[in-house]
Amino acid sequence: MSPKLLDLLNTFEVTLAERLKKLKPADSEDFLHLSWMTSAMESLCAIHTDIKTLITALELPVCDWDDKWIDVYLDNSVKLLDICIAFSSEISRLNQSHLFLQCVLHNLDGASKQFTQARSSLDGWRQHIISKNPRLDNCFAIMDSLAETIDLPKIKNSPKGKVLMRAMYGVKVVTLFICSIFAATFSGSMKKLIDLHVPETFSWADAFTDLRASVNNEIRNIFSSGRVTVLKELEAVDANVKKLYPIVQDGPIETEVLQNSTSDLRLGTERFSQGLDLLAKEVDSFFQIVLTGRDALLCNLRVGGNVTNSVQRNDSVGGQAVSSGSGDRGGHIIKGVPTHGGKYMQYNVYGNLFEVSRKYVPSRPVGRGACGIVCAAMNSETLEEVAIKKIGNAFDNKIDAKRTLREIKLLRHMNHDNVVAIKDIIRPPLKENFNDVYIVYELMDTDLHNIIRSNQPLADDHCRYFLHQILRGLKYVHSANVLHRDLKPSNLLLNANCDLKIGDFGLARTTSETDFMTEYVVPRWYRAPELLLNCSEYTAAIDIWSVGCILGEIMTRQPLFPGKDYVHQLRLITELIGSPDDASLGFLRSDNARRYVRQLPQYPRQQFSARFQNTSAGALDLLEKMLIFDPSKRITVDEALCHPYLAPLHDINEEPVCHRPFVFDFEQPSFTEENIKELIWRESVKFNPDPTH
């Protein structure tokens, strides 16, 4: 191995050892606080940034593409992204508990509250804290898989590959250990702690062993004490909750006694929420670093092979130009390998394995998200460009599997210009080995999020045209008895003509369903007040609120309500539209929720013309009607389409509805992953009844 490679490796390992030493505080009591966990995630971000730097410095030759370490790196990246998603889900769940506890505290307002009522509310909060998160179970399975393959493949012919493998071993060990701490902390389960041992030949082994022993010892001590959680801030909050029990048991509570008894609890709850927000930011950073780390490797290989990088494309149709930012349409030829007698082809799309029907020829990746990666492809039979989304290991998690099935069935039911069309479900070669789902959609150039964040000028005509298409599509969706529940700029797809289509229906629900609050709904920034206040019987008005947030974002090129947590989100909303009066809270059935809203700081309604300068009066009037606190008074989709601002585009004869209400007939709790797999298999057969095609 050359001196240069040895120097690169030594620098990486010395830095890794230093990062591990900094994670061990002088006092063991400092472990497992949110501040320490945030530092641990910051270190993880730094370590993965280090490996990105090493990849770039190695200048990996494209001829090494077939070596095993490439696949190992990419496989690890995918699994780490899944772990990040599990952590983000758990942090969101705990943040909800913060709002729940605040409602409980405001219920104890000094009035004559009996023990049974107050204790029932407190017990409800504790039950929420200890409830199981199914995503964490999936997270444990992923970590078990990573632990089983901790020893990386030996590289024979590539010195650079050997350097990267040795460095990756350190990254994998430390990542797995820190993630196991997080999982144990969130789940309250000790049995999944991963006890990793590192050979002494690694220069960072002593620092890791010392840290591992200290952390494991502290976690075991906490578990042996019988606490509800090992997260110390949350444990402190729970301890203060327990102190309330004897106070409320005695009957009526005097205001002064209540305030004295809850002051520490209120302060602790606020600190807990703030700590979770800081931790959430680091988890998001880690997610992005893992993504870009993979991209850095692939970009390095493309440059080494003299492959043309993506270029920005500008088109102008009808006088309205939009920069798609989607890359070169031509791309480059990706060679495929025939499988199953030539009926299918396997392609390596920049490190992602796609096995598709032979008629599809992938050309380039166009996007990725929590549910899968999307690549552009050509249908060689129709010469039509399509987008293929691969959902790998689609049936490992029941919630995600059901989301996939829901989107397939719903998009097959719908047929509208402003709703993305599903073209095909690629039939798996073998039913018994069916694990990956490939959904084929019509191909779009970009999404509204990218347009808003770009330097592309947006005139009032753009704003009107986008809004009309969103509402036109939403009218059709609502007429099918469906709520989208996940409207945000990144789910609004666009082409260079400014044609817009609503996508991602994985969280959609019918208006008749009663289990609305069983899953994640709408990113916080686009969430209606009734959702923030845990109102379970919400209506199509939640989608209108989201459209209002999107409209405001188009106007300002910034998110309208970028709340840091639920409480901050409500504050940002009331600062703009004003605090609601009692008449506007009639939709809240919970006395706790109404009491909570009343005690919030009171804000007058802002003048929209001052907040949204250089915006037409018509657009502002429509925005105000969308952003109304009371959902029953919020403008409907039909009323919005008839608003004067949209008069130049409105034609009721060109705004069709769905004449057949959609029915989710597969949402029974008894449905297993195997049941869902069978239903998705049947959907693929409907598209491809001939298995040879």
C-alpha positions as CSV (number, residue, x, y, z in Angstrom):
1,M,0.0,0.0,0.0
2,S,1.4,3.4,-0.9
3,P,2.4,6.0,1.7
4,K,-0.4,8.3,0.5
5,L,-3.0,5.6,1.1
6,L,-1.5,4.8,4.5
7,D,-1.6,8.4,5.5
8,L,-5.2,8.8,4.4
9,L,-6.2,5.8,6.5
10,N,-4.2,6.8,9.5
11,T,-5.7,10.3,9.5
12,F,-9.2,8.8,9.3
13,E,-8.6,6.4,12.2
14,V,-6.9,9.0,14.5
15,T,-9.9,11.3,13.9
16,L,-12.3,8.5,14.7
17,A,-10.5,7.8,18.0
18,E,-10.7,11.5,19.0
19,R,-14.4,11.7,18.2
20,L,-15.1,8.6,20.4
21,K,-13.1,10.1,23.3
22,K,-15.1,13.3,23.2
23,L,-18.3,11.3,23.6
24,K,-17.3,10.0,27.0
25,P,-18.3,12.6,29.7
26,A,-16.4,12.9,33.0
27,D,-19.5,12.0,34.9
28,S,-21.6,8.9,33.9
29,E,-24.7,10.8,35.0
30,D,-24.3,12.9,31.8
31,F,-25.0,9.9,29.6
32,L,-28.4,9.5,28.0
33,H,-29.6,13.1,28.4
34,L,-30.9,14.6,25.2
35,S,-27.9,16.9,25.1
36,W,-25.6,13.9,25.1
37,M,-27.7,12.1,22.5
38,T,-27.6,15.1,20.3
39,S,-23.8,15.2,20.7
40,A,-23.7,11.5,19.8
41,M,-25.7,12.1,16.6
42,E,-23.5,15.1,15.8
43,S,-20.4,12.8,16.1
44,L,-22.1,10.3,13.8
45,C,-22.7,13.1,11.3
46,A,-19.0,14.1,11.5
47,I,-17.8,10.5,11.1
48,H,-20.0,9.9,8.0
49,T,-18.7,13.2,6.7
50,D,-15.2,11.9,7.3
51,I,-15.9,8.8,5.2
52,K,-17.3,11.1,2.4
53,T,-14.1,13.1,2.5
54,L,-12.1,9.8,2.3
55,I,-14.0,8.6,-0.7
56,T,-13.3,11.8,-2.5
57,A,-9.6,11.7,-1.6
58,L,-9.2,8.1,-2.7
59,E,-10.2,9.1,-6.3
60,L,-11.7,5.7,-6.8
61,P,-11.2,4.4,-10.4
62,V,-14.3,3.4,-12.3
63,C,-12.8,0.0,-12.9
64,D,-13.4,-0.8,-9.2
65,W,-17.1,-0.6,-9.7
66,D,-17.6,-4.3,-9.7
67,D,-15.7,-4.9,-6.5
68,K,-17.8,-6.0,-3.5
69,W,-17.2,-3.0,-1.3
70,I,-19.3,-0.8,-3.5
71,D,-22.4,-2.9,-2.9
72,V,-21.6,-3.1,0.8
73,Y,-21.4,0.6,1.1
74,L,-24.7,1.1,-0.8
75,D,-26.5,-1.6,1.2
76,N,-25.3,0.0,4.5
77,S,-26.6,3.4,3.3
78,V,-30.1,2.0,2.6
79,K,-30.3,0.4,6.0
80,L,-29.1,3.5,7.8
81,L,-31.7,5.6,6.0
82,D,-34.4,3.2,7.3
83,I,-33.0,3.6,10.9
84,C,-33.1,7.4,10.6
85,I,-36.8,7.1,9.5
86,A,-37.5,5.0,12.6
87,F,-35.8,7.5,14.9
88,S,-37.6,10.5,13.3
89,S,-40.9,8.7,13.7
90,E,-40.2,8.1,17.4
91,I,-39.1,11.7,18.0
92,S,-42.4,12.9,16.4
93,R,-44.4,10.5,18.7
94,L,-42.6,11.9,21.8
95,N,-43.3,15.4,20.7
96,Q,-46.9,14.6,20.4
97,S,-46.8,13.4,24.1
98,H,-45.5,16.9,25.0
99,L,-48.6,18.5,23.6
100,F,-50.8,15.8,25.3
101,L,-49.2,16.5,28.7
102,Q,-49.7,20.2,28.3
103,C,-53.4,19.6,27.7
104,V,-53.5,17.5,30.8
105,L,-51.8,20.2,32.9
106,H,-54.2,22.8,31.6
107,N,-57.1,20.6,32.6
108,L,-55.9,20.9,36.2
109,D,-56.8,24.5,36.3
110,G,-57.7,24.8,40.0
111,A,-61.3,23.9,39.6
112,S,-62.9,21.0,41.5
113,K,-61.3,18.1,39.8
114,Q,-61.7,14.7,41.3
115,F,-58.9,12.2,41.6
116,T,-60.4,9.7,39.1
117,Q,-60.6,12.4,36.3
118,A,-57.2,13.8,36.8
119,R,-55.5,10.5,37.4
120,S,-57.2,9.1,34.3
121,S,-55.6,11.9,32.2
122,L,-52.2,11.3,33.7
123,D,-52.4,7.6,33.2
124,G,-53.4,8.3,29.6
125,W,-50.2,10.3,29.1
126,R,-48.0,7.5,30.7
127,Q,-49.7,4.9,28.5
128,H,-48.8,7.0,25.4
129,I,-45.2,7.2,26.5
130,I,-44.8,3.4,27.0
131,S,-46.7,2.4,23.9
132,K,-44.8,0.5,21.2
133,N,-43.8,2.1,17.9
134,P,-43.8,-0.5,15.1
135,R,-41.1,1.3,13.2
136,L,-38.7,0.7,16.1
137,D,-39.3,-3.1,15.7
138,N,-38.3,-2.7,12.1
139,C,-35.3,-0.7,13.2
140,F,-34.1,-3.5,15.5
141,A,-34.4,-6.0,12.6
142,I,-32.2,-3.8,10.5
143,M,-29.6,-3.5,13.2
144,D,-29.6,-7.2,13.7
145,S,-28.9,-7.6,10.0
146,L,-26.0,-5.1,10.2
147,A,-24.6,-6.8,13.2
148,E,-24.6,-10.2,11.5
149,T,-22.6,-8.7,8.6
150,I,-20.2,-6.5,10.7
151,D,-17.2,-8.2,9.1
152,L,-16.7,-6.6,5.7
153,P,-15.5,-8.5,2.6
154,K,-11.8,-8.8,2.0
155,I,-10.5,-7.0,-1.0
156,K,-7.7,-8.7,-3.0
157,N,-6.8,-6.5,-5.9
158,S,-7.7,-2.9,-5.0
159,P,-5.5,-1.1,-2.4
160,K,-8.0,1.8,-2.4
161,G,-10.8,-0.7,-1.8
162,K,-8.9,-2.1,1.2
163,V,-8.5,1.4,2.7
164,L,-12.2,2.1,2.3
165,M,-13.2,-1.3,3.8
166,R,-11.0,-0.8,6.9
167,A,-12.4,2.8,7.3
168,M,-15.9,1.5,6.7
169,Y,-15.5,-1.1,9.4
170,G,-14.9,1.6,12.0
171,V,-17.9,3.7,10.7
172,K,-20.1,0.6,10.7
173,V,-19.2,-0.4,14.3
174,V,-19.6,3.1,15.8
175,T,-22.8,3.8,13.8
176,L,-24.3,0.5,14.9
177,F,-23.4,1.1,18.5
178,I,-24.8,4.6,18.7
179,C,-28.0,3.6,16.9
180,S,-28.4,0.7,19.3
181,I,-28.2,3.2,22.2
182,F,-30.9,5.3,20.6
183,A,-33.1,2.3,20.0
184,A,-32.7,1.0,23.5
185,T,-33.4,4.5,24.9
186,F,-36.6,5.0,22.9
187,S,-37.9,1.5,23.2
188,G,-37.2,0.9,26.9
189,S,-35.8,-2.5,26.0
190,M,-32.4,-3.7,27.0
191,K,-32.3,-7.1,25.2
192,K,-31.4,-5.4,21.9
193,L,-28.2,-3.7,23.2
194,I,-25.5,-4.7,20.8
195,D,-22.2,-5.6,22.6
196,L,-19.6,-5.2,19.9
197,H,-16.0,-6.2,20.3
198,V,-13.3,-4.6,18.1
199,P,-9.8,-6.1,17.4
200,E,-7.0,-4.3,19.1
201,T,-5.3,-3.9,15.7
202,F,-7.5,-0.8,15.2
203,S,-6.0,2.4,16.6
204,W,-9.5,3.5,17.7
205,A,-10.3,0.2,19.5
206,D,-9.4,1.4,23.0
207,A,-11.4,4.6,22.8
208,F,-14.4,2.6,21.5
209,T,-14.1,-0.1,24.2
210,D,-14.0,2.5,27.0
211,L,-17.0,4.3,25.6
212,R,-19.0,1.1,25.1
213,A,-18.3,-0.2,28.7
214,S,-19.4,3.2,30.2
215,V,-22.6,3.5,28.2
216,N,-23.6,-0.1,28.6
217,N,-23.0,0.1,32.4
218,E,-25.1,3.2,32.7
219,I,-28.0,1.7,30.6
220,R,-28.0,-1.5,32.7
221,N,-28.1,0.5,35.9
222,I,-31.1,2.5,34.6
223,F,-33.0,-0.6,33.5
224,S,-32.4,-2.3,36.8
225,S,-34.1,0.6,38.6
226,G,-37.3,-0.2,36.8
227,R,-37.8,3.2,35.2
228,V,-40.3,3.7,32.5
229,T,-37.6,4.9,30.1
230,V,-33.9,5.4,30.0
231,L,-34.2,8.9,28.5
232,K,-33.3,11.0,31.5
233,E,-35.3,14.1,30.7
234,L,-38.4,12.0,30.0
235,E,-37.8,10.1,33.2
236,A,-37.6,13.4,35.1
237,V,-40.9,14.5,33.6
238,D,-42.5,11.1,34.5
239,A,-41.2,11.4,38.1
240,N,-42.9,14.8,38.4
241,V,-46.1,13.4,37.0
242,K,-46.1,10.7,39.7
243,K,-45.8,13.5,42.4
244,L,-49.1,14.9,41.2
245,Y,-51.0,11.7,42.0
246,P,-51.3,12.2,45.8
247,I,-52.2,15.8,45.3
248,V,-55.1,15.2,42.9
249,Q,-56.2,12.2,45.0
250,D,-57.4,14.5,47.8
251,G,-60.1,16.1,45.7
252,P,-60.3,19.8,44.8
253,I,-57.0,21.5,44.0
254,E,-56.3,25.1,45.1
255,T,-54.7,27.2,42.5
256,E,-51.6,28.0,44.5
257,V,-51.0,24.4,45.4
258,L,-51.4,23.4,41.7
259,Q,-49.0,26.0,40.5
260,N,-46.4,25.0,43.0
261,S,-46.8,21.4,42.2
262,T,-46.7,21.7,38.4
263,S,-44.1,24.5,38.0
264,D,-41.2,22.0,37.7
265,L,-43.2,19.7,35.5
266,R,-44.1,22.5,33.1
267,L,-40.5,23.6,32.9
268,G,-39.3,20.1,32.5
269,T,-41.8,19.4,29.7
270,E,-40.7,22.5,27.8
271,R,-37.0,21.5,28.1
272,F,-37.8,18.0,27.0
273,S,-39.6,19.3,23.9
274,Q,-36.7,21.7,23.0
275,G,-34.2,18.9,23.5
276,L,-36.2,16.7,21.1
277,D,-36.2,19.4,18.5
278,L,-32.4,19.7,18.6
279,L,-32.1,16.0,18.4
280,A,-34.5,15.8,15.5
281,K,-32.4,18.3,13.5
282,E,-29.3,16.1,14.0
283,V,-31.2,13.0,12.9
284,D,-32.3,14.9,9.8
285,S,-28.7,16.0,9.2
286,F,-27.5,12.4,9.5
287,F,-30.2,11.3,7.0
288,Q,-28.9,13.9,4.5
289,I,-25.3,13.0,5.1
290,V,-25.9,9.3,4.4
291,L,-27.8,10.2,1.2
292,T,-25.1,12.6,0.0
293,G,-22.3,10.1,1.0
294,R,-23.8,7.6,-1.3
295,D,-24.1,10.3,-4.0
296,A,-20.5,11.3,-3.5
297,L,-19.3,7.8,-4.2
298,L,-21.5,7.4,-7.3
299,C,-20.5,10.9,-8.6
300,N,-16.9,9.9,-8.2
301,L,-17.4,6.8,-10.2
302,R,-19.3,8.6,-12.9
303,V,-16.5,11.2,-13.2
304,G,-13.9,8.5,-13.3
305,G,-15.8,6.8,-16.1
306,N,-16.2,10.1,-18.0
307,V,-20.0,9.9,-17.7
308,T,-21.8,13.2,-18.5
309,N,-23.3,14.6,-15.3
310,S,-26.8,15.9,-15.2
311,V,-27.4,19.3,-16.6
312,Q,-30.2,21.7,-15.9
313,R,-32.9,22.0,-18.6
314,N,-35.0,25.0,-19.4
315,D,-38.1,24.9,-21.6
316,S,-40.6,27.5,-22.5
317,V,-44.1,26.6,-23.5
318,G,-47.0,29.0,-23.8
319,G,-44.8,31.9,-22.6
320,Q,-44.3,30.3,-19.1
321,A,-40.8,29.0,-18.6
322,V,-39.9,26.6,-15.7
323,S,-36.5,25.2,-15.0
324,S,-37.0,21.5,-14.5
325,G,-33.7,20.7,-12.8
326,S,-34.3,17.1,-13.6
327,G,-31.1,16.4,-15.6
328,D,-30.2,15.5,-19.1
329,R,-33.1,13.7,-20.9
330,G,-30.6,11.7,-23.0
331,G,-28.6,10.5,-20.1
332,H,-26.3,7.6,-20.9
333,I,-26.8,4.0,-21.7
334,I,-27.1,1.7,-18.7
335,K,-26.3,-1.8,-19.6
336,G,-28.6,-4.5,-18.4
337,V,-28.2,-8.2,-17.7
338,P,-31.0,-10.6,-18.8
339,T,-32.7,-12.7,-16.2
340,H,-35.4,-15.3,-16.1
341,G,-34.8,-16.4,-19.7
342,G,-34.6,-12.8,-21.0
343,K,-38.1,-11.9,-19.8
344,Y,-36.6,-9.5,-17.3
345,M,-33.5,-7.3,-17.1
346,Q,-31.4,-6.3,-14.2
347,Y,-29.9,-2.8,-14.2
348,N,-27.5,-1.0,-11.8
349,V,-28.9,2.5,-11.7
350,Y,-26.1,4.4,-10.0
351,G,-25.8,1.8,-7.3
352,N,-29.4,0.7,-7.1
353,L,-30.5,-2.6,-8.5
354,F,-33.6,-2.5,-10.7
355,E,-35.1,-5.8,-12.0
356,V,-37.8,-4.8,-14.5
357,S,-39.7,-6.2,-17.4
358,R,-37.6,-6.2,-20.6
359,K,-39.7,-3.5,-22.2
360,Y,-38.4,-0.9,-19.7
361,V,-35.0,0.6,-20.1
362,P,-33.9,2.7,-17.1
363,S,-31.8,5.9,-17.9
364,R,-31.2,7.9,-14.7
365,P,-32.3,8.3,-11.1
366,V,-34.7,11.2,-10.7
367,G,-35.6,11.1,-7.0
368,R,-35.6,9.3,-3.7
369,G,-37.5,9.3,-0.5
370,A,-38.4,7.3,2.6
371,C,-40.4,4.9,0.5
372,G,-38.0,4.2,-2.3
373,I,-35.9,5.4,-5.2
374,V,-37.4,6.6,-8.6
375,C,-35.6,6.3,-11.9
376,A,-36.6,7.5,-15.4
377,A,-37.0,4.8,-18.0
378,M,-38.1,4.3,-21.6
379,N,-40.9,1.9,-22.5
380,S,-39.4,0.4,-25.6
381,E,-42.8,-0.8,-26.9
382,T,-44.6,2.6,-26.7
383,L,-41.5,4.9,-26.8
384,E,-43.0,6.7,-23.7
385,E,-40.8,8.0,-20.9
386,V,-42.0,6.8,-17.5
387,A,-40.9,7.0,-13.9
388,I,-40.3,3.7,-12.0
389,K,-40.4,3.7,-8.2
390,K,-38.7,0.8,-6.5
391,I,-39.9,0.0,-3.0
392,G,-37.3,-2.4,-1.7
393,N,-38.3,-5.0,1.0
394,A,-41.8,-3.6,0.7
395,F,-43.3,-6.1,3.1
396,D,-40.9,-5.8,6.0
397,N,-43.2,-3.3,7.7
398,K,-47.0,-3.6,7.8
399,I,-47.6,0.2,7.9
400,D,-45.4,0.9,4.9
401,A,-46.8,-2.1,3.0
402,K,-50.3,-0.9,3.5
403,R,-49.3,2.5,2.3
404,T,-48.0,1.1,-0.9
405,L,-51.2,-0.9,-1.5
406,R,-53.3,2.1,-0.7
407,E,-51.6,4.3,-3.3
408,I,-51.8,1.6,-6.0
409,K,-55.5,1.0,-5.5
410,L,-56.3,4.7,-5.2
411,L,-54.4,5.8,-8.3
412,R,-55.9,2.9,-10.3
413,H,-59.3,4.2,-9.3
414,M,-58.6,7.8,-10.4
415,N,-58.4,9.3,-13.8
416,H,-57.7,13.1,-13.9
417,D,-55.3,15.5,-15.6
418,N,-54.1,16.8,-12.3
419,V,-53.6,13.5,-10.5
420,V,-50.5,11.5,-11.3
421,A,-51.3,8.4,-13.4
422,I,-50.1,4.9,-12.6
423,K,-49.1,3.1,-15.7
424,D,-48.1,-0.3,-14.6
425,I,-47.2,-2.5,-11.6
426,I,-44.3,-4.7,-12.8
427,R,-45.3,-8.3,-12.3
428,P,-42.6,-10.1,-10.2
429,P,-40.8,-13.0,-12.0
430,L,-41.6,-15.4,-9.1
431,K,-44.4,-15.0,-6.7
432,E,-42.6,-16.9,-3.9
433,N,-39.7,-14.4,-4.0
434,F,-41.8,-11.3,-4.2
435,N,-40.2,-8.7,-2.0
436,D,-39.6,-5.5,-4.1
437,V,-42.5,-3.6,-5.6
438,Y,-42.0,-1.6,-8.9
439,I,-44.6,1.0,-9.7
440,V,-44.6,2.8,-13.0
441,Y,-45.9,6.3,-13.2
442,E,-46.0,9.0,-15.9
443,L,-42.8,10.9,-15.8
444,M,-42.7,14.6,-14.6
445,D,-39.8,17.0,-14.7
446,T,-39.7,18.4,-11.2
447,D,-41.9,19.3,-8.2
448,L,-43.2,22.5,-6.7
449,H,-40.7,22.4,-3.8
450,N,-37.8,22.6,-6.3
451,I,-39.4,25.4,-8.2
452,I,-40.1,27.5,-5.0
453,R,-36.5,27.0,-3.9
454,S,-35.0,27.8,-7.3
455,N,-34.1,31.2,-8.7
456,Q,-36.8,30.8,-11.3
457,P,-39.0,34.0,-11.3
458,L,-42.6,33.3,-10.5
459,A,-45.2,35.8,-11.6
460,D,-48.8,36.1,-10.4
461,D,-49.9,34.1,-13.5
462,H,-47.7,31.2,-12.4
463,C,-49.3,31.4,-8.9
464,R,-52.8,31.4,-10.3
465,Y,-52.1,28.6,-12.7
466,F,-50.5,26.4,-10.1
467,L,-53.3,27.0,-7.6
468,H,-56.1,26.3,-10.1
469,Q,-54.6,23.0,-11.0
470,I,-54.1,22.0,-7.4
471,L,-57.7,22.8,-6.6
472,R,-59.0,21.2,-9.8
473,G,-57.2,18.0,-8.9
474,L,-58.3,18.2,-5.2
475,K,-61.9,18.7,-6.3
476,Y,-61.7,15.4,-8.1
477,V,-60.0,13.7,-5.2
478,H,-62.6,14.9,-2.7
479,S,-65.4,13.9,-4.9
480,A,-64.1,10.4,-4.7
481,N,-64.7,10.5,-1.0
482,V,-60.9,10.7,-0.4
483,L,-58.8,13.1,1.7
484,H,-55.2,13.4,0.5
485,R,-53.8,14.3,4.0
486,D,-50.2,14.8,2.8
487,L,-50.3,17.9,0.6
488,K,-47.0,19.7,0.4
489,P,-44.9,21.3,-2.4
490,S,-42.8,18.2,-2.9
491,N,-45.9,16.1,-3.6
492,L,-47.0,18.4,-6.4
493,L,-45.3,17.3,-9.6
494,L,-44.6,19.6,-12.6
495,N,-43.4,19.6,-16.1
496,A,-41.8,22.3,-18.1
497,N,-45.3,23.5,-19.4
498,C,-46.3,24.2,-15.8
499,D,-48.7,21.3,-15.9
500,L,-49.2,20.1,-12.3
501,K,-50.2,16.8,-10.9
502,I,-50.9,15.7,-7.3
503,G,-48.9,12.7,-6.2
504,D,-48.1,10.5,-3.3
505,F,-51.5,9.2,-2.0
506,G,-50.0,6.7,0.5
507,L,-51.5,8.5,3.4
508,A,-54.9,9.2,1.8
509,R,-58.1,8.1,3.6
510,T,-61.8,8.1,2.9
511,T,-64.0,10.6,4.7
512,S,-66.0,7.8,6.3
513,E,-63.0,6.1,8.1
514,T,-62.9,6.3,11.8
515,D,-59.2,5.4,12.5
516,F,-57.9,8.7,11.2
517,M,-55.4,9.3,13.8
518,T,-53.6,5.9,13.7
519,E,-50.8,7.1,11.4
520,Y,-48.6,10.1,10.6
521,V,-50.7,12.8,8.8
522,V,-49.3,15.8,6.9
523,P,-45.9,17.3,7.8
524,R,-46.3,19.7,10.7
525,W,-45.7,22.9,8.6
526,Y,-48.8,22.2,6.5
527,R,-51.0,20.7,9.3
528,A,-54.4,22.3,10.0
529,P,-55.2,23.5,13.6
530,E,-57.7,20.7,14.1
531,L,-54.9,18.2,13.5
532,L,-52.5,20.0,15.8
533,L,-55.1,19.8,18.5
534,N,-55.7,16.1,18.0
535,C,-59.3,16.5,16.7
536,S,-60.1,13.0,15.4
537,E,-63.1,13.8,13.3
538,Y,-61.6,16.1,10.7
539,T,-62.8,16.7,7.2
540,A,-61.7,17.7,3.7
541,A,-61.0,21.2,5.2
542,I,-57.5,19.8,6.3
543,D,-56.5,19.6,2.7
544,I,-57.7,23.2,2.0
545,W,-55.5,24.4,4.9
546,S,-52.5,22.7,3.4
547,V,-53.3,24.4,0.0
548,G,-53.4,27.7,1.8
549,C,-50.0,27.1,3.3
550,I,-48.6,26.1,-0.1
551,L,-50.2,29.2,-1.7
552,G,-48.5,31.4,0.9
553,E,-45.2,29.6,0.3
554,I,-45.4,30.3,-3.5
555,M,-46.0,34.0,-2.7
556,T,-43.0,34.4,-0.3
557,R,-40.7,31.6,-1.5
558,Q,-40.5,30.5,2.2
559,P,-42.6,28.1,4.3
560,L,-45.5,30.0,5.8
561,F,-45.5,28.3,9.3
562,P,-42.1,26.6,9.9
563,G,-42.9,25.5,13.4
564,K,-40.2,23.9,15.5
565,D,-42.8,21.9,17.5
566,Y,-46.5,21.7,18.0
567,V,-46.7,24.6,20.4
568,H,-44.5,26.8,18.2
569,Q,-46.6,25.8,15.2
570,L,-49.8,27.0,16.8
571,R,-48.1,30.2,17.9
572,L,-47.0,30.9,14.3
573,I,-50.5,30.3,13.0
574,T,-52.2,32.5,15.6
575,E,-49.6,35.3,15.1
576,L,-50.8,35.5,11.4
577,I,-54.5,34.8,11.5
578,G,-55.2,35.9,15.0
579,S,-56.1,33.9,18.1
580,P,-59.5,32.1,17.8
581,D,-62.5,33.3,19.8
582,D,-64.8,30.9,21.6
583,A,-67.1,30.6,18.7
584,S,-64.3,29.4,16.5
585,L,-63.5,26.5,18.8
586,G,-66.8,24.7,18.4
587,F,-65.2,21.9,16.4
588,L,-63.1,20.9,19.4
589,R,-65.0,18.2,21.4
590,S,-62.3,18.0,24.0
591,D,-62.6,20.5,27.0
592,N,-58.9,20.0,27.5
593,A,-58.1,21.2,24.0
594,R,-60.4,24.2,24.2
595,R,-58.9,25.1,27.6
596,Y,-55.4,24.7,26.2
597,V,-56.1,27.1,23.2
598,R,-57.7,29.7,25.5
599,Q,-54.6,29.9,27.7
600,L,-52.2,30.5,24.8
601,P,-50.9,34.0,24.2
602,Q,-53.5,36.2,22.4
603,Y,-52.6,37.7,19.1
604,P,-54.5,40.1,16.8
605,R,-55.0,39.2,13.2
606,Q,-52.3,40.6,10.9
607,Q,-53.0,42.5,7.8
608,F,-52.2,40.1,5.0
609,S,-51.4,42.9,2.6
610,A,-48.5,43.9,4.9
611,R,-47.2,40.4,5.3
612,F,-47.5,39.4,1.6
613,Q,-46.4,42.6,-0.2
614,N,-46.5,42.7,-4.0
615,T,-49.3,40.1,-4.0
616,S,-52.5,40.7,-5.8
617,A,-55.6,41.5,-3.8
618,G,-57.5,38.6,-5.2
619,A,-54.8,36.1,-4.2
620,L,-54.7,37.6,-0.7
621,D,-58.5,37.3,-0.3
622,L,-58.5,33.7,-1.3
623,L,-55.5,32.9,1.0
624,E,-57.4,34.5,4.0
625,K,-60.4,32.3,3.3
626,M,-58.3,29.2,3.2
627,L,-56.4,30.0,6.5
628,I,-59.4,30.1,8.8
629,F,-59.0,28.5,12.2
630,D,-62.5,27.0,12.3
631,P,-62.6,24.2,9.6
632,S,-66.4,24.6,9.3
633,K,-65.9,28.2,8.1
634,R,-62.9,27.5,5.8
635,I,-63.6,27.8,2.1
636,T,-64.3,24.6,0.3
637,V,-62.6,23.4,-2.9
638,D,-65.7,24.2,-5.0
639,E,-66.0,27.7,-3.5
640,A,-62.3,28.3,-4.0
641,L,-62.5,27.4,-7.7
642,C,-65.3,29.9,-8.1
643,H,-63.3,32.7,-6.4
644,P,-62.7,35.8,-8.5
645,Y,-58.9,35.3,-8.4
646,L,-59.3,32.1,-10.4
647,A,-62.0,33.5,-12.8
648,P,-59.7,33.6,-15.8
649,L,-59.2,29.9,-15.6
650,H,-62.4,28.6,-14.0
651,D,-64.8,26.6,-16.2
652,I,-67.0,24.2,-14.3
653,N,-67.4,22.1,-17.4
654,E,-63.6,21.5,-17.4
655,E,-63.5,20.6,-13.7
656,P,-64.7,17.0,-13.6
657,V,-65.6,14.9,-10.6
658,C,-65.2,11.2,-9.8
659,H,-68.6,9.5,-10.1
660,R,-67.6,6.4,-8.1
661,P,-66.6,6.9,-4.5
662,F,-63.5,5.1,-3.6
663,V,-63.7,2.4,-0.9
664,F,-60.7,1.3,1.2
665,D,-61.8,-2.3,1.6
666,F,-58.4,-3.6,2.8
667,E,-57.9,-1.8,6.1
668,Q,-59.0,-4.5,8.4
669,P,-56.6,-4.8,11.4
670,S,-56.4,-8.5,10.8
671,F,-54.7,-8.0,7.5
672,T,-51.1,-9.3,7.6
673,E,-48.1,-8.5,5.5
674,E,-48.8,-11.7,3.5
675,N,-52.4,-10.6,2.8
676,I,-51.1,-7.2,1.6
677,K,-48.4,-9.0,-0.6
678,E,-51.2,-11.1,-2.1
679,L,-53.3,-8.0,-3.0
680,I,-50.3,-6.2,-4.6
681,W,-49.5,-9.4,-6.5
682,R,-53.1,-9.4,-7.9
683,E,-52.7,-5.7,-8.9
684,S,-49.6,-6.6,-10.9
685,V,-51.4,-9.4,-12.6
686,K,-54.3,-7.1,-13.6
687,F,-51.7,-4.9,-15.5
688,N,-49.8,-8.0,-16.8
689,P,-52.1,-11.0,-17.2
690,D,-49.6,-12.6,-19.5
691,P,-46.6,-13.7,-17.4
692,T,-44.3,-13.7,-20.5
693,H,-44.8,-10.0,-21.2
